[in-house]
Structures are given as C-alpha cells and as structure tokens.
Amino acid sequence: MKTDNEMDMLVRLCTGLGADPGQAGAMASQLMKRAGQLAAERNIPREEAMRYLLEVVTKGHAGEVPPSYDEIRPPVAPKTGKPER
C-alpha cells in the first residue's frame, strides 16, 4: 500500500544514492507511480514491481545491469548502438 512511510523510505534511499533532496522526492514519487503501473501491466503484486524497480535503481547506481533487464531492453542497432525503432 502506498504510504507516507514508503515515500520517506524511498526518499532516504534516493538521497543515499546521491540525489539531492528535491530530486530524491521526485524520484521516490516516480518509483511509486511506476510500481503501480508495472503491477497493473504485468498482473503482479505491487510489492514485486517495486522490488524489481529497486533492483534496477540500485544496480544501475553501481554500474551494473540486472539480469532481468535484458528481457525488456529494446534491441540495439548493430552499427549505431542506438535502440531500434
């Protein structure tokens, strides 16, 4: 369930990853919104969607790509290295 406590925890996480307080609030809000969207799109619990997003955020901060990300990443054009459209 979306709560002020969840928002506070996400803001602290984002701040800990280097975002300034204003950015951290915006990032936390977007994470909450996207978790709801993913849960609806994939018919999964919101907690599972949030877990996935937090994995992407924390691994991305560490310069890593989570294994599950390869499944949803668009194919890359061989010559340009940009996503195909």
Backbone as a ProteinNet text record, in pm:
[ID]
protein_1_A
[PRIMARY]
MKTDNEMDMLVRLCTGLGADPGQAGAMASQLMKRAGQLAAERNIPREEAMRYLLEVVTKGHAGEVPPSYDEIRPPVAPKTGKPER
[TERTIARY]
83.7	0	88.1	47.9	122.5	103.8	214.2	206.3	310.9	291.9	393.5	524.2	515	634	711.6	639.5	703.9	773.4	706.7	764.8	891.2	884.9	1001.3	1119	1090.5	1197.6	1259.4	1175.1	1226.9	1308.2	1263.4	1338.6	1476	1479	1608.2	1698.3	1640.8	1719.4	1779.1	1696.3	1742.8	1847.8	1828.9	1927.8	2058.5	2048.5	2167.1	2241.4	2170.2	2233.5	2290	2274.9	2338.3	2247.1	2117.1	2024.3	2010.4	1995.4	1968.2	1823.3	1786.5	1652.5	1537.2	1544.5	1437.7	1429.1	1544.5	1547.5	1499.1	1541.9	1505	1353.5	1287.7	1142.5	1075.3	1124.9	1068.8	1093.8	1213.5	1246	1158	1139.9	1057.1	913.3	863.1	727.2	713.5	812.5	808.8	820.5	903.3	914.2	780.3	712.4	582.3	480.7	481.2	388.2	416.3	543.7	580.9	555	573.1	544	396.4	309.7	167.4	137.6	204.1	184.7	232.3	353.2	406.6	318.4	271.4	184.4	59.6	1.7	-118.9	-86.7	23	59.8	92.3	163.6	212.2	127.2	22.9	-65.6	14.3	98.2	180.1	152.8	188.2	170.4	257.1	207	279	415.1	422.9	548.6	653.7	611.1	703.1	752.7	663.6	701.3	800.6	776.1	867.7	1003	1002.9	1128.6	1211.2	1145.3	1213.4	1272.6	1193.3	1240.7	1357.4	1351.1	1460.6	1587.8	1572.3	1688.7	1751	1668.3	1717.9	1790.7	1731.2	1790.6	1923.8	1926.1	2049	2159	2124	2226	2274.4	2183.7	2222.6	2317.6	2293.2	2381.4	2521.4	2527.2	2655.2	2718.6	2652.5	2705.7	2681.5	2585.1	2551.8	2415.9	2391.2	2261.4	2200	2082	2020.1	1989.6	2004.8	1978.9	1840.3	1740.5	1603.8	1586	1676.5	1663.8	1683.6	1765.2	1788.2	1660.2	1565.7	1440.6	1352.1	1368	1278	1346.9	1478.7	1551.9	1525.5	1503.3	1480.3	1607.5	1593.8	1713.3	1792.8	1923.5	2012	2058.1	2054.4	2102.4	2253.1	2306.4	2448.1	2544.2	2513.5	2608	2604.7	2485.9	2474.7	2480.2	2444.9	2439.6	2316.6	2227.1	2104.8	1990.6	1889	1773.4	1704.4	1664.3	1591.8	1450.4	1392.7	1254.3	1164.9
-117.8	0	124.1	223.6	348.3	422	453.3	523.6	632.6	722.3	824.5	759.5	649	578.2	524.4	468.9	418.2	533.1	645.1	761.3	806	812.2	852.3	757.1	627.8	529.4	544.3	566.4	582.6	711.2	817.1	943	922	851.2	824.3	739.6	640.3	556.6	640.4	720.6	803	904.3	960.2	1053.5	979.4	859.4	777.5	740.5	738	707.8	833.3	947.7	1068.7	1177.6	1155.6	1258.9	1368.2	1492.6	1598.6	1582.3	1646.4	1624.5	1647.2	1749.1	1773.3	1662.6	1621.4	1511.9	1382.2	1359.2	1235.3	1224.7	1334.7	1334.2	1302	1363	1337.1	1192.6	1142.5	1003.8	906.3	931.8	844.3	842.4	958.5	967.9	889.2	900.7	828.6	677.6	636.3	493	437.5	511.3	467.1	458.1	558.6	561	445.1	425.2	320.9	181.9	164.2	34.3	-0.9	96.2	73	39	109.1	82.4	-58	-94.6	-227.7	-337.5	-316.7	-416.7	-439.6	-331.6	-344.1	-406.6	-361.8	-412.7	-561.3	-605	-743	-833.6	-775	-850.5	-919.3	-839.3	-887.9	-800.3	-848.4	-764.4	-638	-530.4	-402.9	-415.9	-496.1	-515.6	-579.1	-673.7	-737.9	-636.5	-551.7	-447.8	-351.3	-312.3	-221.4	-288.4	-414.9	-488.8	-485.6	-509.4	-505.4	-366.4	-262.2	-125.7	-89.8	-130.4	-101.3	-175	-294.3	-366.7	-291	-243.1	-167.3	-41.2	30.8	155.1	129.2	33.1	10.4	-49.4	-140.3	-196.2	-89.6	-8.1	99.7	196.7	227.2	316.4	256.5	122.6	53.1	25.6	69.5	47.5	-92.4	-161.2	-297.1	-299	-406.4	-425.7	-552.2	-542.2	-663.1	-762.8	-892.5	-993.7	-982.5	-948.1	-939.6	-824.1	-727.6	-611.3	-649.4	-749.7	-793.2	-839.8	-887.6	-937	-825.4	-703.3	-595.3	-486.3	-492.9	-389.3	-401.7	-290.1	-298.3	-341.3	-408.9	-447.9	-324.8	-341.7	-231.3	-252.3	-143.7	-149.9	-172.8	-270	-305.6	-191.3	-107	-2.9	119.7	160.2	285.1	267.4	147.7	125.6	188.2	242.7	304.8	205.6	218.1	128.2	139	22	20.4	71.1	128.9	179.1	100.5
0	0	0	-71.8	-76.2	55.8	119.6	246.7	252.5	350.1	373.1	414.4	489.4	533.2	412.2	314.8	194	120.3	109.7	43.7	116.2	249.1	327.7	306	304.3	283.4	144.5	44.2	-91.7	-105.3	-40.3	-43.3	20.5	134.2	200.3	111.4	44.7	-45.3	-157.9	-221.9	-334.4	-289.2	-170.4	-115.5	-89.5	-36.8	-12.3	-139.1	-249.2	-378	-444.7	-377.4	-427.5	-479.5	-478.5	-526.6	-421.4	-466.9	-370	-322.6	-210.6	-153.9	-251.8	-334.3	-431.4	-535.1	-585.4	-682.5	-618.4	-494.8	-425.2	-410.2	-379.3	-367.4	-499.3	-606.7	-739.4	-781.1	-754.7	-789.4	-712.4	-582.3	-499.8	-550.7	-585.3	-638.1	-768.6	-856	-983.1	-962	-866.1	-836.4	-788.8	-703	-653.9	-768.4	-853.1	-966.4	-1061.6	-1094.3	-1189.8	-1133.3	-1003.2	-942.1	-961.6	-944.3	-967.3	-1112.1	-1203.7	-1345.5	-1383.1	-1337.1	-1367.7	-1310.7	-1189.8	-1127.1	-1211.9	-1261	-1344.2	-1479.8	-1542.8	-1675.3	-1673.9	-1569.3	-1563.7	-1476.1	-1417.5	-1329.1	-1217.9	-1151.5	-1041.3	-919	-800.9	-681.7	-691.2	-636.6	-639.4	-571.6	-466	-393.8	-484.4	-568.4	-662.6	-766.1	-812.4	-908.1	-844.7	-720	-650.5	-629.7	-593.1	-574.2	-703.5	-816.6	-945.7	-972.2	-950.2	-974.7	-884.3	-759	-667	-707.7	-761.9	-812.8	-930.6	-1020.8	-1135.5	-1089.4	-994.1	-945	-875.9	-783.8	-707.7	-793.8	-882.2	-971.8	-1069.7	-1120.7	-1211.2	-1144.5	-1019.1	-944.8	-933.5	-921.9	-910.5	-1047	-1153.9	-1288.1	-1341.2	-1283.5	-1325.1	-1393.9	-1467.1	-1531.1	-1471.4	-1411.7	-1356.3	-1467.2	-1440.4	-1543.5	-1605	-1525.8	-1577.1	-1675.1	-1672.7	-1760.9	-1906.8	-1935.3	-2072.8	-2140.3	-2061.9	-2117.5	-2172	-2120.9	-2162.3	-2241.7	-2252.6	-2323.7	-2473.9	-2544	-2688	-2759.9	-2874.2	-2948.6	-2992.2	-3000.5	-3038.2	-3182.1	-3260.2	-3397.8	-3395.4	-3472	-3465	-3498.1	-3593	-3634.9	-3547.1	-3502.8	-3429	-3277.9	-3228.5	-3085.1	-3021.5	-3103.2	-3051.7	-3062.3	-2974	-2982.9	-3118.1	-3169.5	-3296.7	-3272.1	-3370	-3357.8	-3448.6
[MASK]
+++++++++++++++++++++++++++++++++++++++++++++++++++++++++++++++++++++++++++++++++++++

